Amino acid sequence: MVDEQVAREGNGAASQDPLGERLRARRRELGLTLKHVAEGAGLSVGFISQIERGITTPSLSSLVSVARVLKVHVSEFLAQPQLTVPTTRHDQRPHYAVGSNSLVYERLSASFAGNVLRSVIIHEPPGYRSEPIAHEGEEIFYVLAGGITVEVEGEVHILEPGDSIHFPSTRVHSSWNHTGAPSTILHTCTMDVFGDEPDDATHSVVPAVRKKGGRHQATVKSQKP
C-alpha cells in the first residue's frame, strides 16, 4: 500500500534531472567543493559524492542540510505536502520519498506561526542505513513496528516496538534497520525538515562535524545569508 501511494503522489516533475545531477550543478554554480558542502552540512565527503553520482539518496534531514549549504530552498529538490490543519487521517496522508528505494514519509505536524516541532512517520526498508550527521535541534525516535538501531557518537541503542530515544541533534548520529522486515518509526525533531520557514535557505546556523581526540563531535558554525 505504501509503494502504491508513493507512486501516485510522485516526487516532482518527470522532466527534472536526477537529484544528484541537480545538486552537483548547483554546487558547481556556487564554486563549492565536495568538502565545502560536506563540512557545512555535517556529512562526509564520500556521502556527498555518492549522492551526486546517484549511488545513494539522502534522508530528509540530510537533504535539508545540503540545500542550506547550496543556498536554495529544499523544495528545489523535493516537493513535500503542505499541512495547515491540526489533524491528519491515517488513510488520507500522502506518502513521499526523497528517491526510489529510500525512506517513505508521512507528514504529521502542521505549519503555523511559532511552531517548532516537525513530525513524520517513517517507513524504513530492511537493511536501510542512514548516513552519520549532526545538525541543530533535538529529536525523538519512537518505534511503532519492527526495530531500528540508533548510534549517537559511538553509543549504540537497539530499539524495539514501544522503545524510544531522545537526544540533541548536535551530536553525530545515524540509524539503521537491523531487522529483516520493514520498520515504522514516529520521528519528531525541531529542525525545519519541511522547509516551512521562509528563510530556510539562508538559515543562520549550519552544523559541521570535526574530529577531536579520535572521536566525532558536532560544532556549530555561523553562516551569513
VMD Tcl script that draws the C-alpha trace (Angstrom):
set ca {
  {0.00 0.00 0.00}
  {2.81 2.39 0.82}
  {4.51 1.80 -2.54}
  {1.28 2.44 -4.42}
  {0.69 5.75 -2.62}
  {4.25 6.90 -3.21}
  {3.93 6.13 -6.92}
  {0.64 8.01 -7.09}
  {1.96 11.10 -5.29}
  {5.23 11.23 -7.20}
  {8.39 13.11 -6.30}
  {8.41 16.03 -8.66}
  {8.24 16.73 -12.37}
  {9.20 13.76 -14.53}
  {11.26 16.09 -16.77}
  {13.60 17.06 -13.93}
  {17.15 15.81 -13.91}
  {18.06 13.23 -11.23}
  {18.57 14.64 -7.75}
  {22.31 14.04 -7.76}
  {22.81 15.90 -11.01}
  {20.84 18.90 -9.77}
  {22.82 19.03 -6.54}
  {26.10 18.83 -8.43}
  {25.05 21.56 -10.85}
  {24.11 23.89 -8.02}
  {27.35 23.17 -6.12}
  {29.43 23.96 -9.19}
  {27.37 27.09 -9.86}
  {28.42 28.35 -6.42}
  {32.02 27.26 -6.94}
  {31.94 24.94 -3.92}
  {33.95 21.75 -3.50}
  {32.57 18.48 -2.17}
  {34.47 19.20 1.04}
  {32.79 22.59 1.46}
  {29.34 21.05 1.12}
  {30.15 18.11 3.37}
  {31.56 20.26 6.17}
  {28.70 22.73 6.01}
  {26.05 20.01 6.02}
  {27.67 17.92 8.77}
  {28.18 14.98 6.39}
  {31.13 13.12 4.89}
  {32.74 13.96 1.56}
  {32.20 10.38 0.42}
  {28.48 10.57 1.13}
  {28.04 13.84 -0.80}
  {29.91 12.27 -3.71}
  {27.64 9.22 -3.63}
  {24.53 11.42 -3.69}
  {25.80 13.35 -6.71}
  {26.62 10.12 -8.56}
  {23.21 8.65 -7.81}
  {24.65 5.79 -5.76}
  {22.61 6.67 -2.67}
  {19.81 9.01 -1.65}
  {19.93 11.28 1.41}
  {17.48 11.27 4.29}
  {15.15 14.23 4.62}
  {17.29 15.96 7.25}
  {20.45 15.44 5.18}
  {18.80 16.87 2.07}
  {17.71 19.95 4.02}
  {21.25 20.38 5.39}
  {22.75 20.15 1.89}
  {20.17 22.56 0.44}
  {21.08 25.15 3.09}
  {24.75 24.99 2.15}
  {23.74 25.39 -1.50}
  {21.61 28.42 -0.50}
  {18.39 27.14 -2.04}
  {15.08 26.07 -0.55}
  {14.66 22.31 -0.10}
  {11.59 22.47 -2.35}
  {14.00 22.93 -5.27}
  {14.87 19.26 -4.84}
  {11.79 17.71 -3.20}
  {8.08 18.54 -3.26}
  {6.59 17.92 0.19}
  {2.95 18.05 1.27}
  {1.78 21.23 2.98}
  {-0.24 20.89 6.18}
  {-2.07 23.79 7.81}
  {-4.87 21.87 9.54}
  {-4.27 20.38 13.03}
  {-5.47 16.84 12.26}
  {-4.44 14.11 9.84}
  {-6.25 10.88 8.92}
  {-4.44 7.57 8.69}
  {-5.91 6.75 5.27}
  {-5.55 10.23 3.76}
  {-1.92 11.21 4.38}
  {0.21 11.30 1.21}
  {3.35 9.18 1.22}
  {6.52 10.60 -0.32}
  {10.23 9.83 -0.57}
  {13.46 11.61 -1.47}
  {14.24 8.91 -4.04}
  {13.43 5.36 -5.01}
  {14.38 2.52 -2.66}
  {14.58 5.01 0.19}
  {12.69 6.02 3.29}
  {9.00 6.78 2.83}
  {7.49 9.60 4.87}
  {4.05 10.63 6.11}
  {3.82 14.18 7.39}
  {2.03 14.56 10.74}
  {2.81 18.04 12.05}
  {1.12 21.20 10.84}
  {2.64 24.54 9.97}
  {1.63 27.63 11.90}
  {3.28 30.74 13.28}
  {5.75 29.87 16.02}
  {5.64 26.07 15.71}
  {8.91 24.30 16.49}
  {8.01 20.60 16.27}
  {8.23 18.68 12.99}
  {6.90 15.16 12.98}
  {6.67 12.34 10.44}
  {6.01 8.63 10.30}
  {8.94 6.91 8.61}
  {8.61 3.61 6.74}
  {12.09 2.13 6.67}
  {13.00 -0.84 4.44}
  {15.03 -3.74 5.87}
  {18.75 -3.16 5.74}
  {18.45 0.62 5.33}
  {21.27 2.57 6.98}
  {21.32 6.35 7.30}
  {24.40 8.49 6.98}
  {26.09 9.91 10.12}
  {25.04 13.55 10.54}
  {24.94 16.38 13.06}
  {22.65 19.41 12.89}
  {20.82 21.87 15.10}
  {17.99 21.00 17.48}
  {16.84 17.77 19.08}
  {14.90 14.69 18.01}
  {12.95 11.67 19.17}
  {12.58 8.24 17.58}
  {9.67 6.05 18.72}
  {9.39 2.59 17.15}
  {5.86 1.66 16.11}
  {6.72 -1.61 14.34}
  {9.84 -3.58 13.51}
  {13.05 -2.24 15.02}
  {15.97 0.11 14.46}
  {19.41 0.71 15.86}
  {20.38 4.29 16.66}
  {24.01 5.25 17.22}
  {24.78 8.58 18.92}
  {28.50 9.39 18.97}
  {29.52 5.77 19.29}
  {26.81 4.76 21.78}
  {24.53 2.12 20.25}
  {20.84 1.82 21.16}
  {18.75 -1.10 19.86}
  {15.08 -0.15 19.78}
  {12.09 -2.48 19.52}
  {8.36 -1.64 19.25}
  {7.41 0.71 22.08}
  {11.02 1.86 22.66}
  {12.17 5.45 22.14}
  {15.26 7.63 22.21}
  {15.60 11.41 22.67}
  {18.89 13.24 22.08}
  {20.44 16.54 20.93}
  {20.80 16.52 17.14}
  {24.11 18.37 17.53}
  {25.64 15.00 18.43}
  {26.74 12.90 15.46}
  {24.07 10.26 14.93}
  {22.92 7.61 12.48}
  {20.39 4.80 12.42}
  {19.67 1.58 10.57}
  {17.04 -1.10 10.30}
  {18.74 -4.19 11.69}
  {15.70 -6.42 11.13}
  {14.71 -8.42 8.07}
  {11.39 -6.63 7.69}
  {10.15 -3.06 7.17}
  {10.09 -0.86 10.26}
  {7.76 2.01 11.11}
  {9.03 4.90 13.24}
  {7.45 8.02 14.64}
  {10.08 10.74 14.33}
  {9.86 14.22 15.84}
  {12.51 16.91 15.59}
  {12.98 20.67 15.80}
  {14.93 21.00 12.55}
  {12.83 22.56 9.78}
  {12.84 19.45 7.59}
  {9.77 20.65 5.67}
  {11.24 24.00 4.73}
  {8.26 25.85 6.20}
  {10.35 28.74 7.48}
  {10.66 31.45 4.81}
  {14.39 31.93 5.46}
  {15.18 28.21 5.40}
  {17.65 28.54 2.53}
  {19.69 31.09 4.48}
  {19.45 29.57 7.94}
  {21.84 31.31 10.30}
  {23.17 28.12 11.86}
  {24.97 25.49 9.85}
  {26.35 22.36 11.52}
  {29.78 20.94 10.87}
  {31.45 17.76 12.06}
  {35.00 17.69 13.31}
  {37.22 15.12 14.95}
  {38.71 15.69 18.35}
  {40.60 13.12 20.30}
  {39.76 10.44 17.74}
  {36.05 10.96 18.17}
  {33.49 12.81 16.10}
  {31.95 15.87 17.69}
  {29.41 18.34 16.38}
  {30.16 22.01 16.24}
  {28.08 24.93 15.08}
  {29.38 27.47 12.59}
  {27.84 30.82 11.78}
  {26.98 31.50 8.18}
  {25.93 34.84 6.82}
  {22.97 34.91 4.41}
}
mol new
graphics top color blue
foreach p $ca { graphics top sphere $p radius 0.5 }
foreach p [lrange $ca 0 end-1] q [lrange $ca 1 end] { graphics top cylinder $p $q radius 0.2 }
display resetview
